[in-house]
């Protein structure tokens, strides 16, 4: 279970252990990392009364999905089609949206999203803006792709005992965080560069080659290129194009270029197909 910064995909915190313990239990171990200046995005399954109240106590704001079978009371209709409600003791705002997506190959489909947020001011935080913002939660999935596929390349951990697995996990997460740090440093060296345009594969492969070749490890130069290092220079040389809208229909790795629009509705929405 990880808490990841959306803009850079850097790790804020991570916990792991046996699958006998539930997701919200592991997520609870990360709540001490939340601050009042954070907006927390989460997928379905984290909307229990107790968990929501504990998150709110940290001072952070929330924008997440509600489970499809969750029923919420309509207290006040707002100008953008959303409405105020209450979950447990927490005052929230509910946004019901139909997401219509058309892929580059002509494929189209719709989904129903029910979002809950503590950002209750409709004029300051319009529902359409929050629906668009929630799409950024998929950056979390990109982080997992880098961990599982780019670094591990489909391999399993080698250790056969809990202590060895724990050591390997922290090594994997440390490597991931180090590479993300280099990528963000490279992006920030060129004002206006989006860290999302930095290629994780390039960072990993260049760092691996540097370990093998051991070149330029010690230098007295202090110019920008030298401070960036070979990894940073390679990243900036091969920046990815501006990020396109992408969609995954079933939390799979299949994604396609897409355009999407959200139609907000004030009343109950049908269950997602």
Secondary structure, DSSP 8 states (H G I E B T S, - for coil): -EEE-TTT--EEEE----TTS-HHHHHHTTGGG--TT-EEEE-TT---HHHHHHHHHTT-EEEEE--TT------EE-TTS-EEEEETTEEEEEEEEEEEEEETTS-EEEEEEEEEES---TTTS-HHHHHHHHGGGHHHHHHHHIIIIIITTT------SHHHHHHHHHHHHHHHHHHHHHHHHHHHTSTT--GGGS-HHHHHHHHHHHHHH--S-S----SHHHHHHHHHHHHHHT---S---EE-TTSSS--EEEEEEEEEESS------
